[in-house]
Amino acid sequence: MMQSQALLAGRVLIGLLFLVPGVRITMSLPGTVAYFSKLNFPAPELMVWLAITIEIGGAALLIVGWKTRWVSSLLAVFVLVATATAHRFWEFEGTQYENQLHHFLKNLAIIGGLLYVIAFGPGAMSVDGRKSSA
């Protein structure tokens, strides 16, 4: 029982890392499109909407525990792409170097948490868990 509760808490906490920014992006679309343009994303407006869909949709699926391993894999790739494009600490100096390195390492830890979800599954307190016990 404690393992299922811990897995639920972990899914909710990781999910919030995507849900909150996904909602915030919808409130600042022009600025986010400009930022994506600066990062040289192709079709930046489309990429922003893709990011919103992945962040909000992925967070919701992760939190309820439906298609959990699949969505965790998608979110891990999403974080990997974001890390490689937006947190290239080696291109900075001084405090920006430290800041970008911090974000880079934080994102690696998020990927690590998602790998745990992939490895251990969502637990019994999830849509996937209820299906497998039915």
Beta strands, then each sheet from edge to edge (+ up, - down):
end
